[in-house]
Every structure is written in C-alpha cells, then in structure tokens.
Amino acid sequence: MENEHELLEDKFKDIDEKVDFLIELCQTLQQENEELLGKVKTLEGQIAEKDLSEEHFAKKEAAVQSKIDGLLTKLNTFSETS
C-alpha cells in the first residue's frame, strides 16, 4: 500500500514538472509571438512608406516624361516650320 502511494506521488510529481515546463514554454512562445507581431507591424509600416515613395516617384517620372514629350513636340514643330 505504501509502495503504491509512493508510486502515485512520483507520478503526480512527474506530471507537475511537465505541466510547469509546458507553462514556461507557452509563456516563452507568447512572448516570441508578441515580438514577431511587433516586427510585422514595423515591416508593414516600412512597406507602406515604400509604396508611397514609389507612387511619388512614379508621379514625378510621369511629369518629367510629359515635359520631355512637350519639348520634343515643340522641337518637331519648330523643325518642320523651318
């Protein structure tokens, strides 16, 4: 009877240690998850900034191309009338 009691006691101790380990593991994983979510938000912000920068660049490029086309048209008109 006493031997069975010790066996049960050992099993409960083993279960308790495993539960403690799992709790620590879950806490570690939750912390890592929060850090990763923070990194994701940072990267999303950087992507949004990059997208705005690319859009701004594309608008400037289109404006420059439009001015070049206008100047070429003027030059063509001038050379045709000369």
All heavy atoms as an XYZ file, in Angstrom:
660
protein
N       0.817     -1.190      0.000
C       0.000      0.000      0.000
C       0.868      1.264      0.000
O       0.590      2.190     -0.739
C      -0.907     -0.046      1.232
C      -1.866      1.087      1.312
S      -3.273      0.674      0.324
C      -4.369      1.914      0.818
N       1.878      1.255      0.829
C       2.775      2.402      0.902
C       3.542      2.560     -0.403
O       3.786      3.674     -0.852
C       3.751      2.237      2.073
C       4.574      3.479      2.315
C       5.401      3.366      3.571
O       4.865      2.950      4.603
O       6.582      3.694      3.475
N       3.890      1.438     -1.010
C       4.601      1.453     -2.289
C       3.720      2.081     -3.383
O       4.202      2.848     -4.207
C       5.022      0.032     -2.657
C       6.033      0.001     -3.785
O       6.673      1.003     -4.062
N       6.172     -1.142     -4.413
N       2.435      1.768     -3.369
C       1.501      2.345     -4.337
C       1.365      3.853     -4.108
O       1.263      4.622     -5.065
C       0.125      1.669     -4.212
C       0.097      0.251     -4.723
C      -1.269     -0.393     -4.543
O      -2.265      0.326     -4.335
O      -1.337     -1.625     -4.634
N       1.359      4.231     -2.863
C       1.260      5.650     -2.522
C       2.488      6.411     -3.049
O       2.350      7.507     -3.615
C       1.129      5.815     -0.999
C       1.000      7.238     -0.567
N      -0.109      7.985     -0.831
C       1.874      8.034      0.100
C       0.072      9.195     -0.357
N       1.274      9.247      0.242
N       3.663      5.848     -2.889
C       4.883      6.463     -3.393
C       4.875      6.523     -4.916
O       5.310      7.515     -5.516
C       6.112      5.676     -2.917
C       6.424      5.849     -1.453
C       7.607      4.996     -1.013
O       8.323      4.450     -1.895
O       7.808      4.874      0.196
N       4.366      5.477     -5.536
C       4.283      5.444     -6.998
C       3.348      6.547     -7.500
O       3.674      7.268     -8.455
C       3.791      4.062     -7.464
C       3.798      3.804     -8.959
C       5.211      3.919     -9.531
C       3.233      2.429     -9.251
N       2.197      6.694     -6.844
C       1.265      7.764     -7.201
C       1.894      9.130     -6.965
O       1.737     10.049     -7.787
C      -0.027      7.645     -6.393
C      -1.073      6.687     -6.928
C      -2.242      6.580     -5.954
C      -1.575      7.128     -8.280
N       2.585      9.253     -5.867
C       3.255     10.511     -5.536
C       4.293     10.864     -6.607
O       4.385     12.020     -7.044
C       3.929     10.380     -4.162
C       4.430     11.673     -3.574
C       3.308     12.558     -3.086
O       2.271     12.030     -2.654
O       3.472     13.789     -3.155
N       5.041      9.883     -7.063
C       6.039     10.100     -8.121
C       5.375     10.498     -9.440
O       5.885     11.375    -10.158
C       6.884      8.838     -8.324
C       7.858      8.586     -7.188
O       8.099      9.526     -6.401
O       8.377      7.453     -7.089
N       4.261      9.866     -9.743
C       3.549     10.201    -10.982
C       3.023     11.628    -10.939
O       3.126     12.374    -11.914
C       2.402      9.214    -11.231
C       2.884      7.862    -11.705
C       1.722      6.941    -12.003
C       2.236      5.571    -12.472
N       1.127      4.668    -12.807
N       2.462     12.028     -9.788
C       1.968     13.394     -9.642
C       3.118     14.401     -9.739
O       2.980     15.468    -10.356
C       1.219     13.585     -8.323
C      -0.207     13.137     -8.382
C      -0.660     12.120     -7.551
C      -1.106     13.729     -9.251
C      -1.984     11.699     -7.602
C      -2.424     13.320     -9.300
C      -2.873     12.294     -8.479
N       4.252     14.049     -9.157
C       5.422     14.921     -9.226
C       5.881     15.064    -10.680
O       6.186     16.171    -11.138
C       6.543     14.350     -8.362
C       7.759     15.232     -8.290
C       8.818     14.626     -7.381
C      10.066     15.469     -7.365
N      11.128     14.894     -6.548
N       5.900     13.955    -11.416
C       6.293     13.969    -12.826
C       5.323     14.818    -13.652
O       5.742     15.644    -14.479
C       6.360     12.536    -13.355
C       6.913     12.456    -14.759
O       7.927     13.127    -15.043
O       6.329     11.712    -15.575
N       4.045     14.632    -13.402
C       3.020     15.408    -14.117
C       3.172     16.888    -13.791
O       3.101     17.750    -14.679
C       1.602     14.905    -13.773
C       1.390     13.520    -14.389
C       0.547     15.880    -14.268
C       0.113     12.837    -13.918
N       3.408     17.205    -12.538
C       3.564     18.588    -12.105
C       4.764     19.241    -12.798
O       4.677     20.384    -13.270
C       3.734     18.639    -10.582
C       3.657     20.046    -10.037
O       2.761     20.804    -10.468
O       4.509     20.390     -9.183
N       5.870     18.534    -12.903
C       7.051     19.057    -13.582
C       6.781     19.295    -15.061
O       7.194     20.310    -15.636
C       8.229     18.093    -13.412
C       8.802     18.058    -12.005
C       9.882     16.993    -11.830
O      10.207     16.289    -12.825
O      10.383     16.853    -10.703
N       6.075     18.371    -15.691
C       5.760     18.521    -17.114
C       4.807     19.691    -17.348
O       4.957     20.437    -18.324
C       5.187     17.215    -17.673
C       6.242     16.128    -17.787
C       5.680     14.828    -18.315
C       6.801     13.785    -18.390
N       6.337     12.494    -18.858
N       3.846     19.857    -16.449
C       2.917     20.980    -16.565
C       3.681     22.296    -16.405
O       3.460     23.256    -17.163
C       1.769     20.868    -15.523
C       0.991     22.169    -15.415
C       0.836     19.724    -15.892
N       4.585     22.363    -15.434
C       5.401     23.565    -15.258
C       6.214     23.870    -16.511
O       6.303     25.027    -16.956
C       6.339     23.421    -14.057
C       5.618     23.515    -12.721
O       4.465     23.996    -12.702
O       6.223     23.104    -11.702
N       6.797     22.828    -17.089
C       7.579     23.007    -18.315
C       6.699     23.548    -19.442
O       7.093     24.472    -20.164
C       8.228     21.685    -18.732
C       8.897     21.753    -20.074
C      10.133     22.355    -20.224
C       8.274     21.209    -21.203
C      10.744     22.426    -21.467
C       8.881     21.281    -22.442
C      10.115     21.883    -22.580
N       5.514     22.977    -19.598
C       4.603     23.428    -20.662
C       4.154     24.868    -20.445
O       4.040     25.646    -21.404
C       3.394     22.495    -20.750
C       3.676     21.103    -21.331
C       2.429     20.223    -21.219
C       4.125     21.191    -22.771
N       3.920     25.240    -19.198
C       3.522     26.618    -18.898
C       4.652     27.578    -19.266
O       4.421     28.612    -19.908
C       3.123     26.761    -17.418
C       1.783     26.057    -17.172
C       3.029     28.233    -17.012
C       1.399     25.943    -15.709
N       5.870     27.240    -18.892
C       7.018     28.082    -19.246
C       7.186     28.174    -20.751
O       7.468     29.247    -21.297
C       8.296     27.537    -18.612
C       8.372     27.735    -17.116
C       9.645     27.144    -16.513
O      10.667     27.047    -17.238
O       9.610     26.781    -15.327
N       7.014     27.054    -21.430
C       7.137     27.029    -22.881
C       6.071     27.918    -23.527
O       6.364     28.703    -24.432
C       7.027     25.594    -23.412
C       7.139     25.413    -24.919
C       8.503     25.881    -25.430
C       6.904     23.959    -25.293
N       4.851     27.829    -23.039
C       3.766     28.658    -23.579
C       4.056     30.136    -23.352
O       3.831     30.965    -24.249
C       2.434     28.288    -22.930
S       1.750     26.743    -23.542
N       4.570     30.487    -22.191
C       4.891     31.877    -21.905
C       5.998     32.379    -22.826
O       5.934     33.497    -23.349
C       5.300     32.048    -20.439
C       4.138     31.877    -19.485
C       4.567     31.836    -18.021
O       5.722     31.580    -17.705
N       3.618     32.088    -17.128
N       6.993     31.541    -23.049
C       8.081     31.904    -23.958
C       7.553     32.097    -25.377
O       7.898     33.073    -26.058
C       9.177     30.816    -23.951
O       9.679     30.671    -22.628
C      10.302     31.152    -24.901
N       6.707     31.192    -25.809
C       6.149     31.290    -27.161
C       5.248     32.513    -27.299
O       5.248     33.166    -28.352
C       5.387     30.009    -27.511
C       6.258     28.764    -27.700
C       5.369     27.527    -27.897
C       7.217     28.913    -28.859
N       4.497     32.842    -26.259
C       3.654     34.037    -26.304
C       4.508     35.296    -26.425
O       4.182     36.210    -27.189
C       2.762     34.119    -25.061
C       1.613     33.141    -25.083
C       0.823     33.145    -23.778
O       1.318     33.534    -22.726
N      -0.425     32.702    -23.854
N       5.599     35.329    -25.681
C       6.495     36.476    -25.752
C       7.117     36.590    -27.144
O       7.171     37.678    -27.723
C       7.590     36.355    -24.694
C       8.515     37.548    -24.636
C       9.578     37.409    -23.559
O       9.709     36.355    -22.938
N      10.329     38.458    -23.345
N       7.576     35.478    -27.692
C       8.147     35.482    -29.040
C       7.101     35.910    -30.065
O       7.405     36.652    -31.011
C       8.694     34.106    -29.398
C       9.957     33.731    -28.651
C      10.446     32.319    -28.958
O       9.909     31.683    -29.895
O      11.359     31.854    -28.260
N       5.868     35.459    -29.879
C       4.787     35.827    -30.793
C       4.546     37.333    -30.757
O       4.378     37.968    -31.805
C       3.514     35.063    -30.425
C       2.436     35.215    -31.471
O       2.714     35.227    -32.655
N       1.192     35.320    -31.027
N       4.538     37.919    -29.551
C       4.349     39.366    -29.429
C       5.481     40.121    -30.116
O       5.244     41.126    -30.799
C       4.258     39.760    -27.961
C       2.968     39.333    -27.291
C       2.933     39.654    -25.796
O       3.736     40.493    -25.338
O       2.093     39.057    -25.090
N       6.715     39.639    -29.946
C       7.847     40.276    -30.608
C       7.716     40.190    -32.123
O       7.977     41.168    -32.836
C       9.159     39.629    -30.159
C       9.523     39.910    -28.712
C      10.713     39.096    -28.217
O      11.337     38.377    -29.030
O      11.004     39.173    -27.016
N       7.302     39.030    -32.608
C       7.132     38.860    -34.057
C       6.004     39.733    -34.593
O       6.123     40.304    -35.687
C       6.881     37.385    -34.393
C       8.087     36.468    -34.217
C       7.661     35.004    -34.395
C       9.202     36.811    -35.177
N       4.921     39.858    -33.835
C       3.828     40.738    -34.261
C       4.304     42.184    -34.339
O       3.919     42.931    -35.242
C       2.636     40.608    -33.306
C       1.842     39.305    -33.395
C       0.797     39.226    -32.282
C       1.175     39.155    -34.754
N       5.147     42.581    -33.388
C       5.727     43.920    -33.430
C       6.584     44.122    -34.663
O       6.519     45.166    -35.319
N       7.385     43.119    -34.992
C       8.213     43.202    -36.193
C       7.357     43.276    -37.444
O       7.672     44.009    -38.383
C       9.160     42.005    -36.269
C      10.298     42.064    -35.279
C      11.214     40.846    -35.398
C      12.325     40.882    -34.358
N      13.208     39.703    -34.448
N       6.269     42.505    -37.470
C       5.366     42.524    -38.628
C       4.777     43.916    -38.806
O       4.733     44.449    -39.921
C       4.251     41.458    -38.476
C       3.138     41.696    -39.484
C       4.813     40.062    -38.632
N       4.341     44.530    -37.701
C       3.781     45.889    -37.795
C       4.821     46.874    -38.298
O       4.522     47.744    -39.120
C       3.234     46.327    -36.437
C       1.931     45.663    -36.074
C       1.380     46.177    -34.755
C       0.076     45.464    -34.416
N      -0.501     45.937    -33.153
N       6.048     46.742    -37.808
C       7.121     47.622    -38.263
C       7.358     47.441    -39.759
O       7.470     48.420    -40.506
C       8.416     47.332    -37.479
O       8.185     47.570    -36.092
C       9.569     48.192    -37.960
N       7.433     46.194    -40.194
C       7.663     45.919    -41.614
C       6.501     46.395    -42.480
O       6.710     46.918    -43.580
C       7.918     44.429    -41.829
C       9.243     43.910    -41.270
C       9.291     42.382    -41.360
C      10.423     44.522    -41.987
N       5.279     46.239    -41.981
C       4.120     46.731    -42.736
C       4.188     48.250    -42.889
O       3.861     48.790    -43.947
C       2.823     46.312    -42.042
C       2.490     44.843    -42.216
C       1.270     44.401    -41.410
O       0.870     45.108    -40.460
O       0.720     43.328    -41.736
N       4.624     48.926    -41.831
C       4.791     50.378    -41.905
C       5.859     50.765    -42.918
O       5.677     51.711    -43.693
N       6.956     50.023    -42.924
C       8.021     50.302    -43.887
C       7.551     50.049    -45.314
O       7.899     50.801    -46.233
C       9.252     49.448    -43.577
C       9.959     49.852    -42.299
C      11.082     48.897    -41.925
O      11.207     47.811    -42.471
N      11.898     49.309    -40.971
N       6.754     49.012    -45.499
C       6.211     48.724    -46.840
C       5.276     49.839    -47.279
O       5.323     50.280    -48.433
C       5.490     47.355    -46.853
C       6.517     46.226    -46.757
C       4.636     47.195    -48.109
C       5.904     44.856    -46.538
N       4.445     50.320    -46.361
C       3.523     51.410    -46.697
C       4.307     52.664    -47.089
O       3.957     53.341    -48.070
C       2.596     51.698    -45.518
N       5.373     52.977    -46.342
C       6.218     54.128    -46.685
C       6.862     53.937    -48.058
O       6.926     54.876    -48.853
C       7.309     54.316    -45.633
C       6.815     54.855    -44.309
C       7.938     54.998    -43.291
O       9.111     55.147    -43.695
O       7.628     54.958    -42.092
N       7.332     52.733    -48.324
C       7.971     52.443    -49.616
C       6.961     52.587    -50.750
O       7.275     53.147    -51.798
C       8.552     51.030    -49.604
C       9.297     50.668    -50.859
C       9.886     49.262    -50.771
C      10.591     48.894    -52.039
N       9.812     48.067    -52.927
N       5.741     52.100    -50.527
C       4.706     52.214    -51.556
C       4.406     53.685    -51.861
O       4.272     54.066    -53.028
C       3.426     51.497    -51.109
C       3.552     49.981    -51.147
O       4.516     49.476    -51.762
O       2.685     49.302    -50.539
N       4.311     54.503    -50.803
C       4.059     55.934    -51.010
C       5.220     56.582    -51.757
O       5.011     57.405    -52.655
C       3.842     56.641    -49.670
C       2.503     56.399    -48.990
C       2.488     57.051    -47.604
C       1.366     56.957    -49.838
N       6.433     56.197    -51.390
C       7.617     56.742    -52.051
C       7.637     56.349    -53.527
O       7.934     57.182    -54.394
C       8.866     56.226    -51.342
O      10.026     56.688    -51.972
N       7.310     55.104    -53.819
C       7.277     54.647    -55.214
C       6.185     55.369    -56.000
O       6.380     55.731    -57.170
C       7.064     53.139    -55.274
C       8.278     52.332    -54.868
C       8.044     50.833    -54.884
O       6.879     50.397    -55.069
O       9.014     50.086    -54.707
N       5.045     55.586    -55.359
C       3.948     56.303    -56.021
C       4.370     57.741    -56.325
O       4.117     58.254    -57.423
C       2.715     56.290    -55.114
C       1.485     56.915    -55.723
C       0.291     56.856    -54.793
O       0.187     55.898    -54.004
O      -0.541     57.783    -54.837
N       5.020     58.381    -55.356
C       5.500     59.755    -55.546
C       6.528     59.804    -56.679
O       6.484     60.694    -57.531
C       6.108     60.253    -54.226
C       6.561     61.675    -54.257
N       5.709     62.729    -54.467
C       7.805     62.217    -54.111
C       6.393     63.856    -54.447
N       7.668     63.566    -54.230
N       7.440     58.834    -56.691
C       8.447     58.767    -57.749
C       7.790     58.579    -59.113
O       8.189     59.214    -60.102
C       9.438     57.631    -57.466
C      10.461     57.445    -58.542
C      11.561     58.279    -58.625
C      10.327     56.432    -59.485
C      12.511     58.119    -59.625
C      11.270     56.265    -60.480
C      12.363     57.105    -60.559
N       6.796     57.707    -59.184
C       6.115     57.446    -60.458
C       5.423     58.713    -60.963
O       5.443     58.999    -62.173
C       5.106     56.312    -60.296
N       4.833     59.487    -60.053
C       4.176     60.737    -60.456
C       5.206     61.732    -60.992
O       4.964     62.404    -62.003
C       3.401     61.342    -59.290
C       2.122     60.602    -58.969
C       1.390     61.228    -57.792
C       0.120     60.458    -57.463
N      -0.588     61.028    -56.306
N       6.344     61.829    -60.292
C       7.389     62.744    -60.761
C       7.925     62.288    -62.114
O       8.176     63.110    -63.003
C       8.534     62.804    -59.744
C       8.268     63.703    -58.587
C       9.534     63.864    -57.748
C       9.343     64.950    -56.713
N      10.571     65.202    -55.941
N       8.122     60.994    -62.254
C       8.627     60.449    -63.517
C       7.648     60.751    -64.652
O       8.055     61.126    -65.755
C       8.842     58.944    -63.376
C       9.524     58.298    -64.553
C       9.785     56.815    -64.340
O       8.956     56.138    -63.703
O      10.818     56.347    -64.819
N       6.354     60.613    -64.377
C       5.345     60.904    -65.399
C       5.353     62.386    -65.755
O       5.216     62.751    -66.937
C       3.967     60.480    -64.900
N       5.536     63.250    -64.747
C       5.581     64.686    -65.014
C       6.803     65.032    -65.867
O       6.707     65.832    -66.818
C       5.606     65.462    -63.697
N       7.951     64.450    -65.554
C       9.167     64.691    -66.325
C       8.980     64.191    -67.757
O       9.338     64.878    -68.726
C      10.387     64.019    -65.652
C      11.591     64.000    -66.586
C      10.723     64.718    -64.348
N       8.395     62.987    -67.894
C       8.166     62.441    -69.232
C       7.224     63.333    -70.033
O       7.422     63.561    -71.226
C       7.598     61.014    -69.140
C       7.475     60.314    -70.475
C       8.819     60.107    -71.161
O       9.786     59.675    -70.540
N       8.890     60.457    -72.435
N       6.215     63.876    -69.366
C       5.268     64.771    -70.026
C       5.969     66.039    -70.510
O       5.730     66.507    -71.632
C       4.143     65.128    -69.061
O       3.272     66.060    -69.634
N       6.856     66.595    -69.686
C       7.593     67.792    -70.084
C       8.521     67.485    -71.255
O       8.644     68.290    -72.193
C       8.394     68.338    -68.908
C       7.534     69.020    -67.874
C       8.363     69.578    -66.729
C       7.456     70.231    -65.695
N       8.225     70.811    -64.582
N       9.176     66.330    -71.204
C      10.065     65.927    -72.305
C       9.259     65.793    -73.593
O       9.665     66.284    -74.661
C      10.794     64.613    -71.970
C      11.832     64.847    -70.875
C      11.437     64.009    -73.215
C      12.465     63.578    -70.331
N       8.093     65.140    -73.503
C       7.245     64.979    -74.694
C       6.811     66.333    -75.235
O       6.785     66.554    -76.456
C       6.018     64.127    -74.365
C       6.372     62.668    -74.098
O       7.485     62.250    -74.464
O       5.518     61.951    -73.502
N       6.473     67.255    -74.332
C       6.070     68.605    -74.764
C       7.205     69.326    -75.460
O       7.001     69.979    -76.497
N       8.405     69.230    -74.902
C       9.564     69.879    -75.529
C       9.885     69.253    -76.876
O      10.225     69.953    -77.836
C      10.776     69.806    -74.598
C      10.695     70.667    -73.334
C      11.863     70.351    -72.404
C      10.680     72.148    -73.702
N       9.790     67.920    -76.956
C      10.034     67.260    -78.245
C       9.007     67.683    -79.284
O       9.338     67.878    -80.469
C      10.033     65.741    -78.073
C      11.256     65.155    -77.364
C      11.053     63.658    -77.107
C      12.517     65.386    -78.196
N       7.779     67.827    -78.865
C       6.737     68.276    -79.786
C       7.052     69.686    -80.286
O       6.933     69.975    -81.489
C       5.365     68.257    -79.080
O       5.091     66.926    -78.652
C       4.254     68.724    -80.001
N       7.472     70.559    -79.367
C       7.833     71.925    -79.780
C       9.003     71.901    -80.754
O       9.016     72.634    -81.752
C       8.209     72.762    -78.555
C       7.039     73.222    -77.744
C       7.507     74.100    -76.585
C       6.355     74.576    -75.742
N       6.794     75.437    -74.625
N      10.013     71.065    -80.452
C      11.167     70.978    -81.349
C      10.761     70.443    -82.718
O      11.233     70.942    -83.759
C      12.244     70.078    -80.744
C      13.066     70.681    -79.614
C      13.965     69.610    -78.986
C      13.919     71.838    -80.131
N       9.905     69.429    -82.729
C       9.436     68.876    -84.013
C       8.661     69.927    -84.796
O       8.822     70.039    -86.019
C       8.583     67.636    -83.778
C       9.409     66.427    -83.383
O      10.594     66.373    -83.675
N       8.786     65.474    -82.722
N       7.817     70.651    -84.098
C       7.030     71.707    -84.761
C       7.958     72.782    -85.316
O       7.794     73.249    -86.441
C       6.020     72.308    -83.772
O       5.193     71.285    -83.266
C       5.159     73.359    -84.436
N       8.940     73.154    -84.510
C       9.889     74.180    -84.933
C      10.702     73.714    -86.143
O      10.909     74.476    -87.094
C      10.826     74.533    -83.767
C      11.889     75.510    -84.118
C      11.571     76.882    -84.294
C      13.199     75.119    -84.301
C      12.560     77.787    -84.616
C      14.190     76.035    -84.624
C      13.878     77.373    -84.794
N      11.158     72.455    -86.101
C      11.994     71.957    -87.201
C      11.166     71.779    -88.470
O      11.683     71.895    -89.579
C      12.692     70.656    -86.824
O      11.750     69.644    -86.608
N       9.884     71.488    -88.344
C       9.022     71.332    -89.517
C       8.724     72.672    -90.166
O       8.559     72.743    -91.393
C       7.712     70.632    -89.124
C       7.888     69.187    -88.784
C       6.600     68.530    -88.237
O       5.559     69.203    -88.142
O       6.667     67.335    -87.894
N       8.661     73.728    -89.372
C       8.346     75.040    -89.925
C       9.582     75.765    -90.460
O       9.466     76.734    -91.180
C       7.682     75.948    -88.854
O       8.534     76.065    -87.742
C       6.341     75.396    -88.459
N      10.753     75.261    -90.104
C      11.981     75.941    -90.535
C      12.343     75.641    -91.950
O      12.209     74.742    -92.594
C      13.146     75.548    -89.655
O      12.931     75.999    -88.347
